[in-house]
Amino acid sequence: MAIVKMKRLSLVGMAPDREELLRRLQSLGCVEVEEPDGEADEEALSLLTRTDDGALAAAKAEAAALSAALRILDRYDKEKGGLLKTRPQISEGELFDEEAALEARQAAQTIDEQERRLAAIAAEEGRLRTQKEALSPWLELDVPLESSSTKDVAVVFGTLPVRTDWDALGAELGALTDLYELERAGRDRDAQYLLAVCHRSVEEPFFALLKERGFVRATLRGWTGTAKENTAVIEKKLLELSGQAEDARNVILSQREHRFAMERYQDRLSQDVQRQEVKGRLLSSQAAFFLRGWVPESEVHSLEQALSGYVCAWETADPAPEDYPEVPVKLKNNLFTRSMNVITEMYSLPAYDGVDPNPLMAPFFILFFGMMLADMGYGILMVAASLFVLLRVRPKNSAFMEMILWCGISTFIWGALSGGFFGDFIPQLLSIVDPGSTFEMPALFTPLDDIVVIMIGSLVLGFLQILTGMTVSVVKKTQEGEFLDALFGEISWWIVLLGLGLMVSGMMVAGAPAVLTTVGQGLLIVGFLMLALGGTRKARGFGKVTSFVGILYNGVTGFFSDTLSYIRLMALMVSGSVIAQVFNTLGATFGNVVLFLIISLLGNALNLALSLLGGYVHDLRLQCLEFFGRFYKEGGKPYNPLSIQTKYVDIIKEEN
C-alpha cells in the first residue's frame, strides 16, 4: 500500500456545459478542484474572471430552510427512528428526482407556515396571559373597569402598600369626611388593590391623604365590564388558541410521511451547495470556463471517458517537487490497513513525498491493542459490537469500527493465549456452583504468574517496531539519495546494537565461543567510529567533540527510553487482568450465583470501558511517538474531491 499518485488537471470547457459537466464530475467523485491562482496571468486566460451568480447563496438558503423544517418535525415526531437505524439505499437518479424534490419543498413549506402560525399563536397567548395576570388583583371587585368620574363624584382605581392598616386609614378618612367609599379588591405580594370614590367637594384633601399613605393611581383603560367578565373572555380566547395550536402541531406531525422525501432532498441540496462552491473556484467568461485541480493517476481513464461527451480541452501532468506541499494526499489501503486511517488522520496525513504508515502500523497497533486487553470475553463483545454497527448501521466512515473489529479479534486471540474470559469468570462461577471444582482455563501463560516473560515479550515487540521504523527510514533516505545520512545514522546504530548483542552473548551464554565477544567488540568499535565520523563531519574544531557526545547521548537515551516505553503493554495487560479478577472474587464472596453475575458483569463492563480507553491512548502514543518519530514526514493535505456526500441515504452506483 502507498500514497496514491496524483495528476494535475487543467481543463477548459464551454460555458453552456459548465453545470452539467460539474455534475458529471461530482458523480465521478475523483476530481478535487482548487483555486487557479496565478493561471489568470496567462494570456489565454486573461479574459476569464470569477463569477458569482447568487446560486451558492440560494442553495445554502434553501438547504438551511429545509434543515430547519426537519428540526421542527423532529421536535414533534417522537417516532422518528433510533440512533442506529439503517439508512435507505437509492440510486443517484432517485436522489435528483424532481418529483421527490417538489414533495419535499411542499412539506417544508407547510411545516414552515405552521411553525410561523404557532409562533403567532404563542405571541397572542403571551399577550392574553399578561392581561389575565394584570386583571387577577381586581377579580374580587364587582365594578365595571370602565367606571369613571362624574360631575359630582370622583372615581379612581389604585393601589396601597401591602402593609397598610385599614382601620387606622378608615379612622383618618372618617375624621376628614363621610362623603367617600373604599372598595377593596385583591392583593398580591407588592400591593393592595382598591376603588376609591368620593364627593367632588372633598376630592383634593381626600386623595392628598391617600397619597400620604402610599396610594398610587392604576390605569385600567380599554376594559369594558368587570375583571371577572374580562377574564372569562380571555380564558375563552386562550382555549380557542390552544385548539388552533393543536391543529397546527397536528398538521406539522402529518408531514412525517414526507420525511424521507425531505431527507433525500436535504442530501440533494448538500450536493448542490458543494457544486456551487466548486463553481466559485472556476475562472469563467460568457463563452468558456477554466478548471484546475487534481485527479488520482488511476482515475485518469475514468475521467477521460466522462469527458468524452463534452466539447472541452484538458490535460494532466505530474506535479513538480515544489508543488508537493499542495498536492492532496489519498492513501491506498486494503480492508485490513484502511482502519488505521483513524490514527493517521488524527495525527496528520503523510506528506505527498512521504511514506504511507498504515501498512507498517496496522500489524503492530492491532497486536499491541489485543495484548493490552487480552481477554476472550472482551474480544467477543468488541467483535459483536463492531459487526452490528458495520452491518446494521453502515456508517459513512467505517474505519473506526473496522479498527475495533480487528482489535477485538486480536484481543480474543491474546485472551485465548493467556486464559482470560472476563478475567477468571468461569473458574469462579464453577467454584460457586461446585465448591470442589478445580477447573482452570487452559493458557500458554498467565498475566499474574508470568510477568517477567510478558515484560520481556513487550520489550522484544517494541524493539522490533523500532527496528521497523529505522528500516523504513533507511530505505526512504536511500531512495532520496541520502544514503550517507542513513549509513552514519540508523545503519551505524544497527552495527552498535549487533556488536553489543554479540558481546553480551559471548560473555553471558555458557559455552559460547570466545570469538563472539571479540567480533562484538570489533563491531561496537566500528559502530561508534561511524557515529563519530557521521556526526562530526559537518562540525569544526571542538564542535566535533560536542557533536559526537550529543549524538551518542541522544541516541542511547532515546533508543532505550523508546524501547522501555513498550513495558506499558505488560502493565495494561496485568492491570486489566487484576481488576477483572478482583470484581470476580468480590462477587464470589457472597456464594450466590445471581449476585456473582451482577457484580462480576458490572465490574467487567467498567473494566472493559477503562481498558478500551487506556489501550487506545497508550497504543496511539506508541505509534505516534516511538514509531512515527523514526521515519514519518507529516503535513499532507487531505484529498477532498467533488463527490456525492450524503447524510440520510446511501447511493447505489448506477452502471453507465
N, C-alpha and C positions, 0 to 999 in steps of 0.2 A: 504494500500500500504506500501511497505517496501523495504529495501535493499535486493537484491537477494542473496541467499546463494550460495557460491562458493565452488567448489571441486577442490583440487589439482590433476592434471592429470599427470601421469607418463606412458610413452609408449615406448616400444622397438619394432621396426619393421625391416623388411628385406630391405636391400639397394635397390634391384630392384623395390620395391614397393614405394619408397620414393616420387617420383614425383607424381605418381597417387594418393597416399594417401593424400599428401598435397593439391592437387586439390580437392579431396573429402571433406577434412576439410574446405577448402575455400568455397565450395558450401554450406556446412552445416552452416558455419558462426557463430559458438558458442565457438570456442576454441581460447584462447589467448596464444600464445607460448612465453615463456620467456627464458632468458639466464639460462642455467643449471649450475650456479656457485656452486662449492662445490661438485656436484654429481660425477665429474670425479675422485674424490679421492677414491670412492668406487672401490673395487677390480674388480667387474663385469664390470665396465665402464672404467677401466684404459687404455684399448686399443683403446678407441674411442677418436677422435680428431675433431677439427673444420676443415671443408673443404671449399675451395674457388675454384670452377671450372671455374670462369670467367663468369658464366651465368648471375649474377646480373649486372655486368658491361655491358655485351652485351645487356641485356634487357633495361637498362637505356639509353644506346646509341641509340638503335632503337626507344625508346619512345621519346627521345629528337629530333631525326631526323624527326619523324612523326609530333611532335608538331610544329617544325619549318616549315614543309610543310603546315600545317593547317594555321599557322600565315601568311605565304606568300599568300596562297589562299584567306585569309580574306582581305588582302590588295587590291586585285584586284576584288574580288567578292563583289559588292555593294548590292547584293540581298541575302545576307547570312542568313537573318532572323532577327527578332526583339529580344529584350531582354526577352520578355515574351512568346516566342514560346514554344509550348508543345514538350516535349521530346518523341521520339518514344518508343514504348514498344516492346521488343524482348525477346525470350527465352534464357536461358543460353546456349543452344546448338548453337543458332544463333550467340551468342557473340563469341564463339570459333570456328566458321565455317572457314575452311581453304580457301575456295574459296573467301570469303569476305576478308580474310587476304591478299591473293595474289593480289586481285584487289586493295586493299589499298596500298600495297607495291609498285605496279607498278605505281599507281597515284602519290605517294610520290616521287618515283624516277624520274618520268617525271617532276614534279614540281621542284625538286632539280636541275636537269640538266638544265632546262630553267632558273632557277634563277642564276645559275653559268654562263650561256650564257649571261644573262642580265648584270651580273657583268663585264664580259669581254668586252661586248659592251660599257658599261658605262666607263670603263677604257680607251678604244680606243677613244671614243668620247671626253673624257677629254684631252687626248694627242693631238687630232686633233684641238680642240678648243684652246689649248695652242699655237699650231703652228700658227693657224689663227690669234690669238691675236698678236703673235710676228711679223707676216707679215704685220699687219694693218698699221704701220707707213710708210711702203715702197710702198703702193699701188699707189701713185702718180708718182713713179719713173718707167719710161718705159725703163728700162735697165735690161737685164738678171742678175739674182743674182749670177750666177756662173762667171761673168766677173772678170778677174784677170789681174795683171800687166804683161807688156811685156818687151822686151829688152830696149825699148826707152821710155815707158810710165808707170808711177806708178798709179795704180787704187786701191782706198781704200774706203770702206764703213765705215761710222762713225756717231757720234752724237756731237752736240754742245749744250751748255746750252740754255734753252728755252728763256732767255732774251738777247741772242746775237744780237748785232747791225750789221746787214748785210752790210749796207752802209759803216760803218767805217771799217769793216773787208775787204770789197772789195777794199777800198782805200789802206789799208796796203798791201794787196796781190798785187795790181797793181803796187805799188811802188817797190815791190820786183821783179816781173816778169810778163810777159804776157803769159808765157807758162803754163797756168793752166786753169781748168774749175771746178766750183762747181755746182752740180746738186742737187737742194733741193727736198726732198721727203716730207713726212708728219711730224707731230709733235704730241706730247701728253703733259701731264701735267709736265713731267720731262725733256724732251729734244726735240731738233730738229734733224731730220734725213737727211743725205745728202750723196752724192757720190763725193769724191774729186779725180780729175785727174790732173796730172802734168808731165812735161818732167823730165826725169831722171837727167838732169843736175842741176835742181833746187829742187830736191826732199828733200834734207836734210833741207835747210832753209825754204822751203815751209811748210813742216809738223811740223817743230820746231815752226813756227809762229802760226799755227793752234793749236798746243798743248798748247801754252801760253794762247790761248783764250778758253781753256777747251775742245779741241777736244779729243774724245775717239774712238778708232777703234771698229767696230762692227763685230762680227763673223757671217757669213751667209753661212756656209759650208753645203753641202748636197742638196742645192736647184738648180734646173735647170729651166730656164725660168724666166719671170718677177714675181713680187709679185702677180699681178692680176691673172696670169695664175695658179700659185700655189694655190691661194685662191679659185679659181674656182674648182680646183681638190679636195681640202679639203671639200668644200661645197657639192660636189657630193658624196664624201665618207660619209659625215655626213648624207646626205639624205638616202643613202643606209643603213647605220647603224640604222637610225630611223625606217626604214621599217623592218629591222631584229628584232629590239627591240619590235616593234608592233606585229610581228609574234610570238615572244616568249611569250609576255603577253597574246596573244590570246590562245596559247597552254596551258598556266597556267590556264586561265579562263575556258578552255574547260574541265578541270579536276573537275569542280564543280559538275558535275554529279556523281562523285565518292566521294563527301563529306561525305555522310552518311557512306559509307564503311570505309573511313579514320577515322571518329569519332568513329565508332564502334570498329575499330582496335586499336585506341588510348585507349579506355576503356579496351580492352583486354590486351594490354601491361601494363596498370596500375596494372592489376591483376597479370601478370607475375612478375613485379617488386616486388610487395608485397609478393608474394610467394617465390621469390628468397631471399628476405630479411629475411624471416622467416627461410628459409633453412640454412642461415648463423648462426642461433642460435642453430642449432642441433649439436649433437656430433655423428660422423659417423666413420665407417670403411668400408672396401670393402664389408663386408657381412651384416652389420646391422647399425641401427641408433637409437639414443635415443632422445626423445622429452619430455619436461616438460612444463606444462602450467596450465591454469585454465579453468574450464568449469562450467556454472551455473548448480546447482543441478537439476533444472527442465529439462535440456537438456541432462542429462546423458543417458536416454533411447534412444534418437535420436542418440547420439554418439555411443552407443552400436550397434544399427542397421547399422550405417555407417561403423563401423569397422569389422562387422561380415564377410565381404568378403575378409579380408586380414589376412595373417599369421603374427600375432603380439601378444604381451602380454602387457596388460595395467591395470591400477588400478586407482581409485580415492580415495581421503581421505579428511577429514575435515581439514581446516587449524588450526594450533595451535595458541593460543593467541599471541605468539611472532611473528607470521607471518602476523598478521592483517595489519601492515603498507604496506605490499607488495601485499596484496590481492586486485585485481581490483574491483572497485565498479560499479555495474549496478543497476539503480533504476527501480523498477517495478511500473509503473503508468498506470492509465486508460486514456481514452480520455479527461477527464476533467483536471486531475492533471499533465499530461505529459507536458503541455505547460509551466509549471513552471521550466522545465529543463533549460530554458534560464537564469533564475535568479540563480539557484543552480550552474550551470556550470560557470557562470560569477563570482560568489563569490568564491566558492570552493566546490567540492563534499564532502559529509559527509564521515567521516572515516568508515571503514568497520564495526566497532562495535558501530557506531553512530546511529542517527535517520534520516530517510528519511523525509526531511522537506516539501516536495511538497504537500502531502495531507493536512498538517496543514496550510501551507502558502496560498494555492490556493484560498480558500474562502475569506480570508482577502485581498489578493492582488487584486483580481478581484473586490471585493466590494469597496475597497478604490479607485481604479483607476476610476471606474464608478462614485463614489461620487465626485471626484475632477473635472471631466469633466461635468457630469450631464446635458446632452443636447441630446434630441431625434435626432436632425439632425446630430450631430457629431456621435452618436451611429450608425445611419443608414449608414453613409459613412464608418465607421470603419468595420462594418459587411460586407458591399458590397465589399469593397476592399479586405478584408481577404478571403472571399469566392471566389472571382475572382482568386486570386493567388493560393489558395489551389486547386481549381477545374481545373483551366486552366493551370497553370504553374507546379503544383505538385512539389514543392520544396523538395529537398532531406531531409532537416531538416525543418519540418513544425512547430516546436514548437513555433517559434516567431509569425507566422501568426495565429496559433491557440490561442495564448495569446491575440492577437489583436481582434480576433473574440469574445472570452469570455468577454474581457474588453469592446468591443463595445456593447454587449448585456447588460452588467451592466450599461454602460453609458446611453443607451436608457431608461432603467428602472428608473434610478435616474432622467433622464430628464423628464419622464412622471410624476414622483412624484413632481418635482419642477416646472413643466410647461414651460420648456425651449425647444424651437425649433429654433436653430440658434439665441439664446437669445430671444428677443421679436419680431422676424422677422414677424410672422403672424399678430399680432395686428398692428404693424407699417405699414405693407403693406395694410391692410384693411383700416387704417385711411387715407392713400393717395387716395385709390380708393373711399372711402366714408368718408369724413371728420366727419360725425356724428357718425361713428362706435365707439362702446364702448366694443368691443369684448376683452375678456381676456382668456388666456389659462387656463384650469382647473388645479389646483395644490393643493397638500396637504400642501406644504409650499413653500416659495419663498426665494431665497438667500438674497435678499436685505431687506425683511421685517421680516425675522425670523433668524437673525444672531445669537442671543443668543441660540435659540433652536438648530441650526445646530452646534454651538460650543460645547454645552453640549453633543449632539449626537456623535460628533467626539471624545470627551474625553471618553465617555462610550465605544465606539468601541475600542479605544486604550487600555482602561483598560481591556476589555475582551481579547484582543490579548495578553497582557502582562500576564494575569492570565493563558491563554492557554500555553504560554511558560513556566511559572512556574510549571504548572501541568505536562507537558512533562518532565521537569527536575526532579520532584519528582518521577514519575514513573520510569525513567531511573536509578536514584540513587538507588531506591528500588530494581530494578532488578539486579543491580550490587552489592548488599549487603552493600550499603552505606546509609541505612535508617536514621541513626543518623544525617548525614550531611543534609538530606532533612528535618528532624524534626527540627533541630536547624537553618535551613536556610529558605526555602520557607514556610514551614508549620508555623513556628513562625511568619513570616510576615503576613500570612493569618489570624492568630489569632489577631495580632495587628490591621490589617485593619478591621476585623469583629468587634472588640471591639470599634474601632474608629467610625465605621458606626453606631453601636447601640447607642453609647453615643451621637453622634451628632443628631441622630433621636429623642432620648428621650428629648433632650434639645430644639430642633427647631420645632418639629412637635406638633401642638396644640392637646391636649387631649391624647398624648402618655403616656402610663403607666410609672411611675417612675422607675419600675424595669428594663426598657430598659437601663436607664442611669447607674443603679447600675451594671447590667450584663456587659455592655460595659466597664465600668471602670475596673471591675474584669478581663475581657479578655485582656484589654490593659496591665494591670499589669503582667498577666501571660505571655503574648507575650514578653514583654520586659525582664522578668526574663529568659525566654527560650533563647532569643537572647544573654543575658549576659552570661548565662551558656554555651551555644554552642560556642560563640565567644571567650570565655576566658578559655576554658577547656585545651587548649594546651599552654597557656601563664603562666608566673610565676611572682609573685611579682607585682610591679607597672605596669608591662606589661599587666595585666588583665584589668586595668582601661583604658589604651590607646587602647587596642584591642576592648573593648566594645564601647568606644566613636567612634572609627574608623568605626566599623560595623554599628553602629546606624546612623552616619552621612552619610556614603556612601549609606546605604540602603534607608534612607529617601530622600536624594537629588537625588539619581539615579532613584528611583521608580517614584517620582513625576516629575522629569525632562523628563523621558521617556514618561510618560503619557501626559505631556504638549506638547510633540513633535507632537502629533496627531492633534493639532489645525491646522496644515498645511492643513488638509483635508478641514476644513471650509474655510481657507484662499484662497486656489486654486479654490474652488467652487465659492466663491464670486467674486474673481478677474476675472475668466473666464466669468462669467455672466455679470459683469460690462463692460468688454471690448466688448463683443458681442453687448450689448445694446448701447454702445457709437457709434459703427460703424452703427448700425441700425438707431439711432437718427440722425447721421450725414447725412446718405443717405436720410432720410425722410425730412430734411430741404429744399431740392430742390422741393419737391412736385411733382416729376416726377418719374413714376414707373420704367422707364429704368435706370435712374441714381441711383435710390434707389437700384435696383437689382445689378448693377455693384459695387457700393460702399459697400453694405452690404455683398455680396458674397466674394469680395476680402478681406474685413476685417475679415469675419468669417473664411476664409481659413487661414489667418495669425494667427488668434486666435486658430484655431484647431491645427496648427503646434506647436505653443508655448505650448498649453495645453497638447498635446501628450508628448512633451519633458519634460515639468515640471511634469506632472503626473507620467511619468515613473521614473524619477530621484527621486522624493520625495517618491513615493511608494517603490522604491528599497531601499531607505535609511531606511524607517520604518521597512522593513523586515530584512535587514542585520544588523542593529544596535539594534533597540529596541526589535525585536523579536528573532533573532538568538542568541543574546547575552545571552539569558536566558538558553539555553539548547544545542546549536549547537556545535558539535565536528567536525571540518573540517579536511582537509588533505587527502581525499580519492584519490586513484589512478584511473584514468579513465579506464574503460573496453574497450579494443581495440582488438577484436577478428580478426583472419584471416577470411576475408569475401570478398564478391564481392562488390566493391565500384565503382560505375560508375559516370561519369560526363555528358555524352551526351545521354545516353539511360537509360530506366528503365527496369529492369529484371523481367520477369514474372516467378514466381517459377513453375517449372515443377513437375508434380506428379511422384513420384517414383513407 
